[in-house]
Amino acid sequence: MNPLSIEAVKYTIWAADSARALAFYENVLGGELVKQNPHITEISIAGAIVSIHSGGEGKLTWTGLTFQVPDVVAGAAAVIAAGGQCPKEPQPEDGEPPHLAMCIDTEGNQFMLTRKRG
């Protein structure tokens, strides 16, 4: 059997307010608008496509998304400044600077910020 010819991989999240979500991902994570219609907004973040689907309910939802950043403390501060949340301050581990921040965007989508280790 021949595998499918995959053109792109996209990860879809839900948003009660697509414009607010777009602003969050552009301002905090450097996302670039790829396309937009009344139902879907696609942004490129570090070469990956995140698709924001309108009609979300703003409920807390684990996404599985992880964004690697140079400094999770500064990243968490940027998330909070943009209206997101990081319920627990990033903590040092084994004498190293924090490498993980659990965050929530403006629409209730949970994601992680991580720092490259080793």
Residue, then its C-alpha position, 0 to 999 in steps of 0.5 A: m500500500n502506498p502512503l498518502s501524499i501529505e501536504a501539510v500538518k495542522y493542529t486545530i484549537w478552538a476559540a470563542d474569540s478568533a481575533r483575540a486568539l490570533a492576536f495572542y499567538e501573533n504577539v506572544l509566539g510570533g505567529e504569522l497569519v497564513k489564511q483567514n475566513p469566517h470559520i478558520t484562521e491559520i497561523s504559522i509558528a516556527g514552520a508549524i500551522v496552528s488552525i484556530h477554529s471559531g465557535g469554541e466555548g472558552k473551556l479549559t482544554w489540554t491541546g498537547l501543543t509545546f513551544q520551545v523557547p530560550d527562556v521559559v520564565a520570560g515566555a511565561a511573563a509574555v503569556i501573562a502580559a498578553g492575557g494568558q495564564c501560567p497558573k504555576e510559576p516555572q520552577p528550577e529543577d535539579g539546580e538548573p533554570p526552569h525548563l517547563a511552564m504550563c500555560i493557558d491562552t486567552e481561549g482556555n487552550q492549555f499548552m507548554l513552554t519548554r527550554k531545550r535541555g542538554 
